[in-house]
Amino acid sequence: MNVFINGKSFTLVINDTKSETDDFVIAQALEQFLNEYQQQTTFAVALNSDFVGRGDYAQTPIKEGDSIDVLFPIQGG
């Protein structure tokens, strides 16, 4: 499945625990897109410009062509 993450095309890969008929959810996309360090940090997610709470990542389905924005806080003055 192809989606856009932070404006760039990204292909989600089906893993051993997922069949082709299962829906992808945001949590699966984040696991494939973010490195281990990034997964442990604070970030916000928007799906097609709508905020998605951290508790909803595992239940929020995504579909072909969806746009996911992952936003990390920036410190500075």
PyMOL Python script that loads the backbone (N, CA, C, O; Angstrom):
from pymol import cmd

cmd.read_pdbstr("""\
ATOM      1  N   MET A   1       0.850  -1.174   0.000  1.00  0.00           N
ATOM      2  CA  MET A   1       0.000   0.000   0.000  1.00  0.00           C
ATOM      3  C   MET A   1       0.893   1.233   0.000  1.00  0.00           C
ATOM      4  O   MET A   1       1.901   1.287   0.704  1.00  0.00           O
ATOM      5  N   ASN A   2       0.512   2.208  -0.790  1.00  0.00           N
ATOM      6  CA  ASN A   2       1.264   3.460  -0.851  1.00  0.00           C
ATOM      7  C   ASN A   2       0.495   4.569  -0.143  1.00  0.00           C
ATOM      8  O   ASN A   2      -0.689   4.785  -0.398  1.00  0.00           O
ATOM      9  N   VAL A   3       1.187   5.262   0.744  1.00  0.00           N
ATOM     10  CA  VAL A   3       0.650   6.431   1.440  1.00  0.00           C
ATOM     11  C   VAL A   3       1.694   7.533   1.342  1.00  0.00           C
ATOM     12  O   VAL A   3       2.798   7.314   0.843  1.00  0.00           O
ATOM     13  N   PHE A   4       1.344   8.693   1.811  1.00  0.00           N
ATOM     14  CA  PHE A   4       2.297   9.798   1.887  1.00  0.00           C
ATOM     15  C   PHE A   4       2.569  10.075   3.362  1.00  0.00           C
ATOM     16  O   PHE A   4       1.641  10.278   4.145  1.00  0.00           O
ATOM     17  N   ILE A   5       3.844  10.081   3.734  1.00  0.00           N
ATOM     18  CA  ILE A   5       4.222  10.410   5.098  1.00  0.00           C
ATOM     19  C   ILE A   5       5.144  11.619   5.033  1.00  0.00           C
ATOM     20  O   ILE A   5       6.195  11.585   4.394  1.00  0.00           O
ATOM     21  N   ASN A   6       4.732  12.683   5.703  1.00  0.00           N
ATOM     22  CA  ASN A   6       5.451  13.959   5.668  1.00  0.00           C
ATOM     23  C   ASN A   6       5.708  14.411   4.230  1.00  0.00           C
ATOM     24  O   ASN A   6       6.774  14.936   3.909  1.00  0.00           O
ATOM     25  N   GLY A   7       4.704  14.195   3.370  1.00  0.00           N
ATOM     26  CA  GLY A   7       4.759  14.688   2.000  1.00  0.00           C
ATOM     27  C   GLY A   7       5.485  13.807   1.000  1.00  0.00           C
ATOM     28  O   GLY A   7       5.531  14.129  -0.187  1.00  0.00           O
ATOM     29  N   LYS A   8       6.054  12.697   1.462  1.00  0.00           N
ATOM     30  CA  LYS A   8       6.795  11.817   0.556  1.00  0.00           C
ATOM     31  C   LYS A   8       6.085  10.472   0.437  1.00  0.00           C
ATOM     32  O   LYS A   8       5.534   9.955   1.409  1.00  0.00           O
ATOM     33  N   SER A   9       6.110   9.922  -0.758  1.00  0.00           N
ATOM     34  CA  SER A   9       5.488   8.632  -0.994  1.00  0.00           C
ATOM     35  C   SER A   9       6.214   7.557  -0.182  1.00  0.00           C
ATOM     36  O   SER A   9       7.444   7.525  -0.134  1.00  0.00           O
ATOM     37  N   PHE A  10       5.441   6.684   0.449  1.00  0.00           N
ATOM     38  CA  PHE A  10       5.997   5.633   1.283  1.00  0.00           C
ATOM     39  C   PHE A  10       5.185   4.368   1.052  1.00  0.00           C
ATOM     40  O   PHE A  10       3.955   4.406   1.084  1.00  0.00           O
ATOM     41  N   THR A  11       5.859   3.254   0.820  1.00  0.00           N
ATOM     42  CA  THR A  11       5.183   1.974   0.598  1.00  0.00           C
ATOM     43  C   THR A  11       5.201   1.166   1.881  1.00  0.00           C
ATOM     44  O   THR A  11       6.267   0.861   2.418  1.00  0.00           O
ATOM     45  N   LEU A  12       4.018   0.818   2.372  1.00  0.00           N
ATOM     46  CA  LEU A  12       3.905  -0.021   3.555  1.00  0.00           C
ATOM     47  C   LEU A  12       4.061  -1.472   3.139  1.00  0.00           C
ATOM     48  O   LEU A  12       3.499  -1.904   2.132  1.00  0.00           O
ATOM     49  N   VAL A  13       4.830  -2.221   3.922  1.00  0.00           N
ATOM     50  CA  VAL A  13       5.141  -3.603   3.607  1.00  0.00           C
ATOM     51  C   VAL A  13       4.324  -4.525   4.497  1.00  0.00           C
ATOM     52  O   VAL A  13       4.221  -4.305   5.704  1.00  0.00           O
ATOM     53  N   ILE A  14       3.748  -5.549   3.903  1.00  0.00           N
ATOM     54  CA  ILE A  14       2.992  -6.541   4.664  1.00  0.00           C
ATOM     55  C   ILE A  14       3.983  -7.434   5.391  1.00  0.00           C
ATOM     56  O   ILE A  14       4.905  -7.973   4.779  1.00  0.00           O
ATOM     57  N   ASN A  15       3.793  -7.592   6.709  1.00  0.00           N
ATOM     58  CA  ASN A  15       4.706  -8.448   7.479  1.00  0.00           C
ATOM     59  C   ASN A  15       4.059  -9.802   7.762  1.00  0.00           C
ATOM     60  O   ASN A  15       2.941 -10.063   7.318  1.00  0.00           O
ATOM     61  N   ASP A  16       4.746 -10.642   8.482  1.00  0.00           N
ATOM     62  CA  ASP A  16       4.286 -12.016   8.738  1.00  0.00           C
ATOM     63  C   ASP A  16       2.966 -12.098   9.496  1.00  0.00           C
ATOM     64  O   ASP A  16       2.222 -13.064   9.329  1.00  0.00           O
ATOM     65  N   THR A  17       2.664 -11.105  10.323  1.00  0.00           N
ATOM     66  CA  THR A  17       1.467 -11.176  11.152  1.00  0.00           C
ATOM     67  C   THR A  17       0.259 -10.517  10.495  1.00  0.00           C
ATOM     68  O   THR A  17      -0.799 -10.404  11.114  1.00  0.00           O
ATOM     69  N   LYS A  18       0.408 -10.086   9.259  1.00  0.00           N
ATOM     70  CA  LYS A  18      -0.645  -9.348   8.580  1.00  0.00           C
ATOM     71  C   LYS A  18      -0.948 -10.002   7.242  1.00  0.00           C
ATOM     72  O   LYS A  18      -0.028 -10.372   6.513  1.00  0.00           O
ATOM     73  N   SER A  19      -2.217 -10.150   6.912  1.00  0.00           N
ATOM     74  CA  SER A  19      -2.577 -10.666   5.597  1.00  0.00           C
ATOM     75  C   SER A  19      -2.939  -9.498   4.685  1.00  0.00           C
ATOM     76  O   SER A  19      -3.166  -8.383   5.155  1.00  0.00           O
ATOM     77  N   GLU A  20      -2.992  -9.754   3.396  1.00  0.00           N
ATOM     78  CA  GLU A  20      -3.272  -8.687   2.439  1.00  0.00           C
ATOM     79  C   GLU A  20      -4.674  -8.118   2.600  1.00  0.00           C
ATOM     80  O   GLU A  20      -4.936  -7.001   2.154  1.00  0.00           O
ATOM     81  N   THR A  21      -5.585  -8.862   3.230  1.00  0.00           N
ATOM     82  CA  THR A  21      -6.952  -8.382   3.392  1.00  0.00           C
ATOM     83  C   THR A  21      -7.130  -7.545   4.653  1.00  0.00           C
ATOM     84  O   THR A  21      -8.142  -6.857   4.790  1.00  0.00           O
ATOM     85  N   ASP A  22      -6.173  -7.587   5.578  1.00  0.00           N
ATOM     86  CA  ASP A  22      -6.248  -6.778   6.802  1.00  0.00           C
ATOM     87  C   ASP A  22      -6.019  -5.306   6.464  1.00  0.00           C
ATOM     88  O   ASP A  22      -5.250  -4.971   5.563  1.00  0.00           O
ATOM     89  N   ASP A  23      -6.698  -4.443   7.203  1.00  0.00           N
ATOM     90  CA  ASP A  23      -6.461  -3.011   7.051  1.00  0.00           C
ATOM     91  C   ASP A  23      -5.163  -2.631   7.748  1.00  0.00           C
ATOM     92  O   ASP A  23      -4.827  -3.175   8.800  1.00  0.00           O
ATOM     93  N   PHE A  24      -4.441  -1.696   7.153  1.00  0.00           N
ATOM     94  CA  PHE A  24      -3.306  -1.097   7.847  1.00  0.00           C
ATOM     95  C   PHE A  24      -3.851  -0.053   8.813  1.00  0.00           C
ATOM     96  O   PHE A  24      -4.884   0.562   8.552  1.00  0.00           O
ATOM     97  N   VAL A  25      -3.155   0.144   9.926  1.00  0.00           N
ATOM     98  CA  VAL A  25      -3.515   1.194  10.872  1.00  0.00           C
ATOM     99  C   VAL A  25      -2.297   2.101  11.047  1.00  0.00           C
ATOM    100  O   VAL A  25      -1.183   1.745  10.661  1.00  0.00           O
ATOM    101  N   ILE A  26      -2.522   3.259  11.625  1.00  0.00           N
ATOM    102  CA  ILE A  26      -1.442   4.241  11.790  1.00  0.00           C
ATOM    103  C   ILE A  26      -0.257   3.648  12.544  1.00  0.00           C
ATOM    104  O   ILE A  26       0.890   3.907  12.181  1.00  0.00           O
ATOM    105  N   ALA A  27      -0.510   2.859  13.584  1.00  0.00           N
ATOM    106  CA  ALA A  27       0.589   2.282  14.373  1.00  0.00           C
ATOM    107  C   ALA A  27       1.539   1.476  13.491  1.00  0.00           C
ATOM    108  O   ALA A  27       2.753   1.544  13.681  1.00  0.00           O
ATOM    109  N   GLN A  28       1.019   0.725  12.543  1.00  0.00           N
ATOM    110  CA  GLN A  28       1.862  -0.080  11.657  1.00  0.00           C
ATOM    111  C   GLN A  28       2.693   0.807  10.730  1.00  0.00           C
ATOM    112  O   GLN A  28       3.858   0.514  10.460  1.00  0.00           O
ATOM    113  N   ALA A  29       2.097   1.872  10.252  1.00  0.00           N
ATOM    114  CA  ALA A  29       2.840   2.796   9.390  1.00  0.00           C
ATOM    115  C   ALA A  29       3.975   3.456  10.168  1.00  0.00           C
ATOM    116  O   ALA A  29       5.079   3.610   9.647  1.00  0.00           O
ATOM    117  N   LEU A  30       3.707   3.844  11.410  1.00  0.00           N
ATOM    118  CA  LEU A  30       4.739   4.478  12.225  1.00  0.00           C
ATOM    119  C   LEU A  30       5.878   3.519  12.536  1.00  0.00           C
ATOM    120  O   LEU A  30       7.042   3.921  12.551  1.00  0.00           O
ATOM    121  N   GLU A  31       5.552   2.250  12.787  1.00  0.00           N
ATOM    122  CA  GLU A  31       6.589   1.252  13.053  1.00  0.00           C
ATOM    123  C   GLU A  31       7.545   1.113  11.871  1.00  0.00           C
ATOM    124  O   GLU A  31       8.747   0.917  12.054  1.00  0.00           O
ATOM    125  N   GLN A  32       7.009   1.215  10.672  1.00  0.00           N
ATOM    126  CA  GLN A  32       7.833   1.066   9.478  1.00  0.00           C
ATOM    127  C   GLN A  32       8.572   2.353   9.110  1.00  0.00           C
ATOM    128  O   GLN A  32       9.663   2.307   8.543  1.00  0.00           O
ATOM    129  N   PHE A  33       7.978   3.488   9.431  1.00  0.00           N
ATOM    130  CA  PHE A  33       8.547   4.780   9.028  1.00  0.00           C
ATOM    131  C   PHE A  33       9.565   5.324  10.020  1.00  0.00           C
ATOM    132  O   PHE A  33      10.611   5.830   9.615  1.00  0.00           O
ATOM    133  N   LEU A  34       9.274   5.227  11.314  1.00  0.00           N
ATOM    134  CA  LEU A  34      10.134   5.819  12.329  1.00  0.00           C
ATOM    135  C   LEU A  34      11.225   4.849  12.779  1.00  0.00           C
ATOM    136  O   LEU A  34      11.007   3.639  12.839  1.00  0.00           O
ATOM    137  N   ASN A  35      12.406   5.398  13.096  1.00  0.00           N
ATOM    138  CA  ASN A  35      13.442   4.536  13.671  1.00  0.00           C
ATOM    139  C   ASN A  35      13.127   4.327  15.161  1.00  0.00           C
ATOM    140  O   ASN A  35      12.217   4.953  15.704  1.00  0.00           O
ATOM    141  N   GLU A  36      13.889   3.443  15.809  1.00  0.00           N
ATOM    142  CA  GLU A  36      13.613   3.111  17.216  1.00  0.00           C
ATOM    143  C   GLU A  36      13.655   4.331  18.126  1.00  0.00           C
ATOM    144  O   GLU A  36      12.804   4.487  19.002  1.00  0.00           O
ATOM    145  N   TYR A  37      14.645   5.194  17.919  1.00  0.00           N
ATOM    146  CA  TYR A  37      14.755   6.394  18.750  1.00  0.00           C
ATOM    147  C   TYR A  37      13.524   7.281  18.562  1.00  0.00           C
ATOM    148  O   TYR A  37      12.941   7.746  19.542  1.00  0.00           O
ATOM    149  N   GLN A  38      13.131   7.514  17.327  1.00  0.00           N
ATOM    150  CA  GLN A  38      11.978   8.373  17.059  1.00  0.00           C
ATOM    151  C   GLN A  38      10.703   7.802  17.664  1.00  0.00           C
ATOM    152  O   GLN A  38       9.849   8.554  18.136  1.00  0.00           O
ATOM    153  N   GLN A  39      10.569   6.484  17.654  1.00  0.00           N
ATOM    154  CA  GLN A  39       9.378   5.860  18.229  1.00  0.00           C
ATOM    155  C   GLN A  39       9.272   6.102  19.728  1.00  0.00           C
ATOM    156  O   GLN A  39       8.172   6.062  20.280  1.00  0.00           O
ATOM    157  N   GLN A  40      10.390   6.349  20.395  1.00  0.00           N
ATOM    158  CA  GLN A  40      10.406   6.573  21.843  1.00  0.00           C
ATOM    159  C   GLN A  40      10.239   8.035  22.226  1.00  0.00           C
ATOM    160  O   GLN A  40      10.041   8.347  23.401  1.00  0.00           O
ATOM    161  N   THR A  41      10.315   8.941  21.246  1.00  0.00           N
ATOM    162  CA  THR A  41      10.209  10.367  21.540  1.00  0.00           C
ATOM    163  C   THR A  41       8.764  10.835  21.452  1.00  0.00           C
ATOM    164  O   THR A  41       7.868  10.065  21.105  1.00  0.00           O
ATOM    165  N   THR A  42       8.553  12.084  21.765  1.00  0.00           N
ATOM    166  CA  THR A  42       7.240  12.694  21.680  1.00  0.00           C
ATOM    167  C   THR A  42       7.006  13.197  20.264  1.00  0.00           C
ATOM    168  O   THR A  42       7.870  13.849  19.677  1.00  0.00           O
ATOM    169  N   PHE A  43       5.841  12.893  19.722  1.00  0.00           N
ATOM    170  CA  PHE A  43       5.474  13.391  18.406  1.00  0.00           C
ATOM    171  C   PHE A  43       3.955  13.421  18.294  1.00  0.00           C
ATOM    172  O   PHE A  43       3.250  12.796  19.086  1.00  0.00           O
ATOM    173  N   ALA A  44       3.469  14.146  17.314  1.00  0.00           N
ATOM    174  CA  ALA A  44       2.034  14.212  17.039  1.00  0.00           C
ATOM    175  C   ALA A  44       1.794  13.672  15.632  1.00  0.00           C
ATOM    176  O   ALA A  44       2.674  13.726  14.774  1.00  0.00           O
ATOM    177  N   VAL A  45       0.600  13.156  15.414  1.00  0.00           N
ATOM    178  CA  VAL A  45       0.268  12.572  14.115  1.00  0.00           C
ATOM    179  C   VAL A  45      -1.046  13.157  13.617  1.00  0.00           C
ATOM    180  O   VAL A  45      -2.000  13.329  14.375  1.00  0.00           O
ATOM    181  N   ALA A  46      -1.069  13.459  12.322  1.00  0.00           N
ATOM    182  CA  ALA A  46      -2.296  13.881  11.653  1.00  0.00           C
ATOM    183  C   ALA A  46      -2.529  12.962  10.461  1.00  0.00           C
ATOM    184  O   ALA A  46      -1.595  12.647   9.724  1.00  0.00           O
ATOM    185  N   LEU A  47      -3.758  12.537  10.274  1.00  0.00           N
ATOM    186  CA  LEU A  47      -4.149  11.722   9.137  1.00  0.00           C
ATOM    187  C   LEU A  47      -5.062  12.568   8.267  1.00  0.00           C
ATOM    188  O   LEU A  47      -6.149  12.962   8.688  1.00  0.00           O
ATOM    189  N   ASN A  48      -4.613  12.845   7.051  1.00  0.00           N
ATOM    190  CA  ASN A  48      -5.374  13.706   6.140  1.00  0.00           C
ATOM    191  C   ASN A  48      -5.772  15.020   6.829  1.00  0.00           C
ATOM    192  O   ASN A  48      -6.905  15.487   6.719  1.00  0.00           O
ATOM    193  N   SER A  49      -4.802  15.592   7.537  1.00  0.00           N
ATOM    194  CA  SER A  49      -4.912  16.889   8.230  1.00  0.00           C
ATOM    195  C   SER A  49      -5.734  16.853   9.515  1.00  0.00           C
ATOM    196  O   SER A  49      -5.956  17.903  10.118  1.00  0.00           O
ATOM    197  N   ASP A  50      -6.193  15.684   9.952  1.00  0.00           N
ATOM    198  CA  ASP A  50      -6.944  15.573  11.200  1.00  0.00           C
ATOM    199  C   ASP A  50      -6.054  14.940  12.265  1.00  0.00           C
ATOM    200  O   ASP A  50      -5.472  13.878  12.046  1.00  0.00           O
ATOM    201  N   PHE A  51      -5.950  15.600  13.425  1.00  0.00           N
ATOM    202  CA  PHE A  51      -5.141  15.092  14.534  1.00  0.00           C
ATOM    203  C   PHE A  51      -5.643  13.715  14.966  1.00  0.00           C
ATOM    204  O   PHE A  51      -6.848  13.474  15.028  1.00  0.00           O
ATOM    205  N   VAL A  52      -4.707  12.817  15.264  1.00  0.00           N
ATOM    206  CA  VAL A  52      -5.034  11.485  15.794  1.00  0.00           C
ATOM    207  C   VAL A  52      -4.303  11.336  17.116  1.00  0.00           C
ATOM    208  O   VAL A  52      -3.080  11.473  17.166  1.00  0.00           O
ATOM    209  N   GLY A  53      -5.031  11.060  18.182  1.00  0.00           N
ATOM    210  CA  GLY A  53      -4.438  10.882  19.500  1.00  0.00           C
ATOM    211  C   GLY A  53      -3.632   9.592  19.580  1.00  0.00           C
ATOM    212  O   GLY A  53      -3.947   8.618  18.897  1.00  0.00           O
ATOM    213  N   ARG A  54      -2.602   9.583  20.407  1.00  0.00           N
ATOM    214  CA  ARG A  54      -1.715   8.424  20.549  1.00  0.00           C
ATOM    215  C   ARG A  54      -2.507   7.152  20.869  1.00  0.00           C
ATOM    216  O   ARG A  54      -2.168   6.081  20.367  1.00  0.00           O
ATOM    217  N   GLY A  55      -3.519   7.248  21.666  1.00  0.00           N
ATOM    218  CA  GLY A  55      -4.317   6.084  22.029  1.00  0.00           C
ATOM    219  C   GLY A  55      -5.126   5.496  20.878  1.00  0.00           C
ATOM    220  O   GLY A  55      -5.650   4.387  20.987  1.00  0.00           O
ATOM    221  N   ASP A  56      -5.230   6.231  19.782  1.00  0.00           N
ATOM    222  CA  ASP A  56      -6.008   5.779  18.632  1.00  0.00           C
ATOM    223  C   ASP A  56      -5.154   5.221  17.496  1.00  0.00           C
ATOM    224  O   ASP A  56      -5.702   4.779  16.486  1.00  0.00           O
ATOM    225  N   TYR A  57      -3.832   5.230  17.629  1.00  0.00           N
ATOM    226  CA  TYR A  57      -2.960   4.774  16.534  1.00  0.00           C
ATOM    227  C   TYR A  57      -3.259   3.340  16.112  1.00  0.00           C
ATOM    228  O   TYR A  57      -3.241   3.033  14.920  1.00  0.00           O
ATOM    229  N   ALA A  58      -3.534   2.461  17.067  1.00  0.00           N
ATOM    230  CA  ALA A  58      -3.737   1.047  16.756  1.00  0.00           C
ATOM    231  C   ALA A  58      -5.128   0.751  16.179  1.00  0.00           C
ATOM    232  O   ALA A  58      -5.358  -0.335  15.648  1.00  0.00           O
ATOM    233  N   GLN A  59      -6.051   1.708  16.281  1.00  0.00           N
ATOM    234  CA  GLN A  59      -7.409   1.492  15.793  1.00  0.00           C
ATOM    235  C   GLN A  59      -7.766   2.338  14.578  1.00  0.00           C
ATOM    236  O   GLN A  59      -8.833   2.149  13.992  1.00  0.00           O
ATOM    237  N   THR A  60      -6.896   3.268  14.188  1.00  0.00           N
ATOM    238  CA  THR A  60      -7.233   4.179  13.094  1.00  0.00           C
ATOM    239  C   THR A  60      -6.736   3.606  11.772  1.00  0.00           C
ATOM    240  O   THR A  60      -5.532   3.573  11.518  1.00  0.00           O
ATOM    241  N   PRO A  61      -7.675   3.150  10.920  1.00  0.00           N
ATOM    242  CA  PRO A  61      -7.261   2.551   9.644  1.00  0.00           C
ATOM    243  C   PRO A  61      -6.771   3.608   8.666  1.00  0.00           C
ATOM    244  O   PRO A  61      -7.192   4.764   8.701  1.00  0.00           O
ATOM    245  N   ILE A  62      -5.877   3.181   7.800  1.00  0.00           N
ATOM    246  CA  ILE A  62      -5.412   4.045   6.711  1.00  0.00           C
ATOM    247  C   ILE A  62      -5.661   3.312   5.404  1.00  0.00           C
ATOM    248  O   ILE A  62      -5.747   2.085   5.365  1.00  0.00           O
ATOM    249  N   LYS A  63      -5.773   4.087   4.341  1.00  0.00           N
ATOM    250  CA  LYS A  63      -6.021   3.483   3.045  1.00  0.00           C
ATOM    251  C   LYS A  63      -5.083   4.071   1.993  1.00  0.00           C
ATOM    252  O   LYS A  63      -4.406   5.071   2.227  1.00  0.00           O
ATOM    253  N   GLU A  64      -5.064   3.443   0.866  1.00  0.00           N
ATOM    254  CA  GLU A  64      -4.215   3.839  -0.248  1.00  0.00           C
ATOM    255  C   GLU A  64      -4.329   5.346  -0.496  1.00  0.00           C
ATOM    256  O   GLU A  64      -5.429   5.886  -0.611  1.00  0.00           O
ATOM    257  N   GLY A  65      -3.171   6.014  -0.577  1.00  0.00           N
ATOM    258  CA  GLY A  65      -3.134   7.435  -0.901  1.00  0.00           C
ATOM    259  C   GLY A  65      -3.331   8.384   0.265  1.00  0.00           C
ATOM    260  O   GLY A  65      -3.257   9.600   0.086  1.00  0.00           O
ATOM    261  N   ASP A  66      -3.581   7.854   1.460  1.00  0.00           N
ATOM    262  CA  ASP A  66      -3.748   8.731   2.627  1.00  0.00           C
ATOM    263  C   ASP A  66      -2.460   9.504   2.900  1.00  0.00           C
ATOM    264  O   ASP A  66      -1.366   9.093   2.514  1.00  0.00           O
ATOM    265  N   SER A  67      -2.629  10.632   3.575  1.00  0.00           N
ATOM    266  CA  SER A  67      -1.499  11.474   3.944  1.00  0.00           C
ATOM    267  C   SER A  67      -1.356  11.487   5.466  1.00  0.00           C
ATOM    268  O   SER A  67      -2.284  11.843   6.191  1.00  0.00           O
ATOM    269  N   ILE A  68      -0.170  11.089   5.928  1.00  0.00           N
ATOM    270  CA  ILE A  68       0.129  11.060   7.359  1.00  0.00           C
ATOM    271  C   ILE A  68       1.236  12.075   7.624  1.00  0.00           C
ATOM    272  O   ILE A  68       2.277  12.056   6.969  1.00  0.00           O
ATOM    273  N   ASP A  69       1.004  12.951   8.580  1.00  0.00           N
ATOM    274  CA  ASP A  69       2.029  13.906   8.990  1.00  0.00           C
ATOM    275  C   ASP A  69       2.489  13.551  10.395  1.00  0.00           C
ATOM    276  O   ASP A  69       1.680  13.424  11.314  1.00  0.00           O
ATOM    277  N   VAL A  70       3.808  13.391  10.550  1.00  0.00           N
ATOM    278  CA  VAL A  70       4.400  13.105  11.856  1.00  0.00           C
ATOM    279  C   VAL A  70       5.187  14.345  12.249  1.00  0.00           C
ATOM    280  O   VAL A  70       6.132  14.733  11.562  1.00  0.00           O
ATOM    281  N   LEU A  71       4.799  14.961  13.349  1.00  0.00           N
ATOM    282  CA  LEU A  71       5.371  16.235  13.771  1.00  0.00           C
ATOM    283  C   LEU A  71       6.110  16.081  15.092  1.00  0.00           C
ATOM    284  O   LEU A  71       5.545  15.632  16.089  1.00  0.00           O
ATOM    285  N   PHE A  72       7.382  16.462  15.080  1.00  0.00           N
ATOM    286  CA  PHE A  72       8.211  16.411  16.282  1.00  0.00           C
ATOM    287  C   PHE A  72       8.347  17.818  16.839  1.00  0.00           C
ATOM    288  O   PHE A  72       8.453  18.774  16.071  1.00  0.00           O
ATOM    289  N   PRO A  73       8.346  17.967  18.174  1.00  0.00           N
ATOM    290  CA  PRO A  73       8.512  19.312  18.756  1.00  0.00           C
ATOM    291  C   PRO A  73       9.892  19.849  18.455  1.00  0.00           C
ATOM    292  O   PRO A  73      10.868  19.105  18.359  1.00  0.00           O
ATOM    293  N   ILE A  74       9.948  21.159  18.309  1.00  0.00           N
ATOM    294  CA  ILE A  74      11.224  21.847  18.056  1.00  0.00           C
ATOM    295  C   ILE A  74      11.469  22.793  19.214  1.00  0.00           C
ATOM    296  O   ILE A  74      10.591  23.574  19.583  1.00  0.00           O
ATOM    297  N   GLN A  75      12.662  22.725  19.788  1.00  0.00           N
ATOM    298  CA  GLN A  75      13.005  23.622  20.885  1.00  0.00           C
ATOM    299  C   GLN A  75      13.827  24.780  20.344  1.00  0.00           C
ATOM    300  O   GLN A  75      14.553  24.650  19.358  1.00  0.00           O
ATOM    301  N   GLY A  76      13.696  25.867  20.988  1.00  0.00           N
ATOM    302  CA  GLY A  76      14.476  27.021  20.577  1.00  0.00           C
ATOM    303  C   GLY A  76      13.787  28.297  21.009  1.00  0.00           C
ATOM    304  O   GLY A  76      12.749  28.275  21.672  1.00  0.00           O
ATOM    305  N   GLY A  77      14.384  29.408  20.620  1.00  0.00           N
ATOM    306  CA  GLY A  77      13.819  30.664  21.063  1.00  0.00           C
ATOM    307  C   GLY A  77      13.572  31.624  19.975  1.00  0.00           C
ATOM    308  O   GLY A  77      13.092  32.730  20.224  1.00  0.00           O
TER     309      GLY A  77
END
""", "prot")
cmd.dss("prot")
cmd.show_as("cartoon", "prot")
cmd.util.cbc("prot")
cmd.orient("prot")
